[in-house]
Amino acid sequence: MPQLHTQTAWGRAAIRIAAILLLASAAAAADPESLPRPRAKPEPQNLVLPDDAKPKDPKADAGKKEAPPPDGRCDQCGGCEGVRKVGVPKMIEKEIRKVCWDAKCEDFCIPGPSVWCGKVCKQDDCGCWTHDLWKPTCAEVKTRVVPVRKETKRKVPAVEWKVEERCACCRRKPCDLVANPTPPKNPPTRGDSGSPRNLKGSKAPSSGSL
């Protein structure tokens, strides 16, 4: 029995080898154009990374100045006595958008009554259909007011608060943030009593006048 199993295994192996040799000879003798073409190499795909995974531009980060880490020294004089964190106001310019409205005049026409001139019959792929013919007579010109939206940018002063370390001496100094409002061109003048002063050449009413 063991000898029979060995002969059967050798026979199966010989049949497989003969089949492989037969297929190889047939492929060599076949026309090269009839053979299947090799697969094309897949093109590399550009993966879209999310905003968090995108590489950061070092030039863009260089323009941003980060606040120095707290070191226990005064940021103004460098002292170490009684240093603590305080809020310091800084004067900056802020850009705002201002929307205003204006108006302009626009002419338009109001058509008058038209005259009916009959019907026209036509035919297409969907069948027969008709439409009316109207003859215009006149029109009246009128003017209307149309609103116009305008938007502009303005730069206004603003205050930005920053956290800094200051010593006890620097905390006692007055704030260097000074607001300089632009005075009006023609400020109203008032007397001591709060009433407007009399112009030059005008006479004050006498006590005996009514």
C-alpha positions as CSV (number, residue, x, y, z in Angstrom):
1,M,0.0,0.0,0.0
2,P,2.7,2.6,0.7
3,Q,4.3,1.8,-2.6
4,L,1.0,2.4,-4.4
5,H,0.6,5.9,-2.8
6,T,4.1,6.8,-3.8
7,Q,3.5,5.8,-7.5
8,T,0.3,7.8,-7.5
9,A,2.0,11.0,-6.2
10,W,4.8,10.7,-8.8
11,G,2.2,10.2,-11.6
12,R,0.3,13.4,-10.6
13,A,3.6,15.4,-10.4
14,A,4.5,14.2,-13.9
15,I,1.1,15.2,-15.3
16,R,1.4,18.7,-13.8
17,I,5.0,19.2,-15.2
18,A,3.8,18.1,-18.7
19,A,0.8,20.5,-18.6
20,I,3.1,23.4,-17.6
21,L,5.5,22.7,-20.4
22,L,2.7,22.4,-22.9
23,L,1.3,25.8,-21.9
24,A,4.7,27.4,-22.1
25,S,5.4,26.1,-25.6
26,A,1.9,27.3,-26.7
27,A,2.6,30.8,-25.3
28,A,5.9,31.0,-27.0
29,A,4.5,30.0,-30.4
30,A,1.5,32.4,-30.1
31,D,1.3,35.9,-31.7
32,P,2.7,38.6,-29.4
33,E,-0.3,40.9,-30.3
34,S,-2.8,38.3,-29.1
35,L,-1.2,38.2,-25.7
36,P,-2.8,40.3,-23.0
37,R,-1.1,43.7,-22.5
38,P,0.7,44.4,-19.2
39,R,-1.1,46.5,-16.7
40,A,-0.4,50.2,-16.6
41,K,1.3,51.6,-13.6
42,P,-1.1,53.4,-11.4
43,E,-0.6,57.2,-11.4
44,P,0.3,58.8,-8.0
45,Q,-2.7,60.5,-6.4
46,N,-2.5,63.9,-4.8
47,L,-3.9,63.5,-1.3
48,V,-5.7,66.6,0.1
49,L,-4.6,67.0,3.7
50,P,-6.9,68.8,6.2
51,D,-5.9,72.2,7.5
52,D,-4.5,70.8,10.7
53,A,-2.2,68.4,8.9
54,K,-0.9,70.9,6.3
55,P,2.8,71.9,6.7
56,K,3.1,75.3,8.2
57,D,4.9,78.0,6.3
58,P,7.9,79.2,8.4
59,K,7.9,82.6,6.7
60,A,4.3,83.2,7.7
61,D,5.1,82.3,11.3
62,A,8.2,84.6,11.3
63,G,6.0,87.7,11.0
64,K,4.1,86.9,14.1
65,K,5.8,88.0,17.3
66,E,5.0,85.9,20.3
67,A,5.0,87.3,23.8
68,P,8.1,86.3,25.8
69,P,7.6,83.7,28.4
70,P,7.3,84.9,32.0
71,D,10.7,85.0,33.7
72,G,9.9,86.8,36.9
73,R,11.4,90.1,35.8
74,C,9.7,93.4,35.0
75,D,9.2,93.9,31.3
76,Q,9.7,97.6,31.6
77,C,12.7,98.1,33.8
78,G,14.0,94.5,34.4
79,G,13.6,94.7,38.2
80,C,12.7,91.7,40.4
81,E,11.0,93.3,43.4
82,G,7.3,92.7,43.7
83,V,6.8,91.5,40.1
84,R,3.4,90.4,39.2
85,K,1.2,90.2,36.1
86,V,-0.9,93.2,35.1
87,G,-3.0,94.2,32.1
88,V,-1.3,96.9,30.1
89,P,-3.3,98.9,27.4
90,K,-1.8,99.4,24.0
91,M,-3.1,101.9,21.5
92,I,-3.8,100.3,18.1
93,E,-5.7,101.1,14.9
94,K,-8.8,99.0,14.1
95,E,-10.4,98.9,10.6
96,I,-14.2,98.9,10.6
97,R,-16.7,98.8,7.7
98,K,-19.2,101.6,7.5
99,V,-22.4,101.2,5.4
100,C,-24.3,104.3,4.3
101,W,-27.2,104.8,1.9
102,D,-27.7,107.4,-0.8
103,A,-30.4,107.9,-3.4
104,K,-30.4,108.5,-7.2
105,C,-33.1,109.3,-9.7
106,E,-34.0,106.8,-12.4
107,D,-36.3,107.2,-15.4
108,F,-38.7,104.4,-16.4
109,C,-41.6,103.9,-18.8
110,I,-45.2,103.0,-18.0
111,P,-46.8,101.5,-21.1
112,G,-50.3,102.6,-22.1
113,P,-53.1,100.4,-23.4
114,S,-52.3,98.2,-26.4
115,V,-54.5,97.4,-29.3
116,W,-55.5,93.7,-30.0
117,C,-54.7,92.8,-33.6
118,G,-55.9,89.2,-33.7
119,K,-54.4,85.7,-33.3
120,V,-51.7,83.8,-35.0
121,C,-51.8,80.0,-35.5
122,K,-48.6,78.0,-35.5
123,Q,-47.6,74.3,-35.5
124,D,-44.6,72.5,-34.1
125,D,-43.7,69.0,-32.8
126,C,-46.2,69.3,-29.9
127,G,-49.1,70.3,-32.2
128,C,-51.0,73.4,-33.1
129,W,-50.9,76.5,-30.9
130,T,-51.9,80.1,-31.1
131,H,-50.9,83.4,-29.5
132,D,-52.3,87.0,-29.5
133,L,-50.9,90.0,-31.4
134,W,-50.8,93.3,-29.5
135,K,-49.8,96.7,-31.0
136,P,-48.3,99.2,-28.5
137,T,-49.7,102.7,-28.6
138,C,-47.7,105.0,-26.2
139,A,-45.8,105.1,-22.9
140,E,-45.4,107.6,-20.1
141,V,-42.0,108.5,-18.7
142,K,-41.7,108.8,-14.9
143,T,-38.9,109.2,-12.5
144,R,-38.4,107.1,-9.3
145,V,-35.9,107.3,-6.5
146,V,-33.6,104.3,-6.2
147,P,-31.6,103.6,-3.0
148,V,-27.9,103.2,-3.5
149,R,-25.8,101.2,-0.9
150,K,-22.3,102.4,-0.2
151,E,-19.6,100.7,1.9
152,T,-16.3,102.2,3.0
153,K,-13.5,101.3,5.4
154,R,-12.5,103.5,8.3
155,K,-9.5,103.3,10.7
156,V,-10.4,104.2,14.3
157,P,-8.3,104.1,17.4
158,A,-8.8,101.2,19.7
159,V,-7.2,99.7,22.8
160,E,-5.7,96.3,23.0
161,W,-4.9,94.8,26.4
162,K,-1.8,92.7,26.9
163,V,-0.6,90.8,29.9
164,E,2.9,91.9,31.1
165,E,5.0,91.6,34.2
166,R,5.6,94.8,36.1
167,C,7.4,95.5,39.4
168,A,5.9,97.6,42.2
169,C,7.6,100.8,41.1
170,C,6.5,100.5,37.4
171,R,2.9,99.7,38.5
172,R,2.7,103.1,40.3
173,K,3.6,105.0,37.2
174,P,0.7,106.6,35.3
175,C,-0.6,105.0,32.2
176,D,1.1,106.3,29.1
177,L,-2.0,105.8,27.0
178,V,-3.2,109.3,26.2
179,A,-6.2,109.9,24.0
180,N,-5.9,112.9,21.7
181,P,-9.4,113.6,20.3
182,T,-9.6,115.9,17.3
183,P,-11.2,119.1,18.4
184,P,-14.2,120.4,16.3
185,K,-13.5,123.1,13.8
186,N,-16.0,125.6,15.2
187,P,-16.4,124.8,18.9
188,P,-19.4,126.6,20.6
189,T,-18.3,129.4,23.0
190,R,-20.3,130.0,26.2
191,G,-20.0,132.6,28.9
192,D,-19.6,132.0,32.6
193,S,-23.3,131.5,33.0
194,G,-23.4,128.9,30.3
195,S,-25.3,131.1,27.7
196,P,-23.7,131.9,24.3
197,R,-21.6,135.0,24.3
198,N,-22.8,138.1,22.4
199,L,-21.2,138.8,19.1
200,K,-19.1,141.8,18.5
201,G,-21.1,144.9,17.7
202,S,-24.3,143.6,19.4
203,K,-25.6,145.5,22.4
204,A,-26.8,143.8,25.5
205,P,-30.4,144.6,26.3
206,S,-30.8,147.3,29.0
207,S,-32.4,146.7,32.3
208,G,-35.2,149.1,31.5
209,S,-36.2,147.6,28.1
210,L,-39.2,145.3,28.0
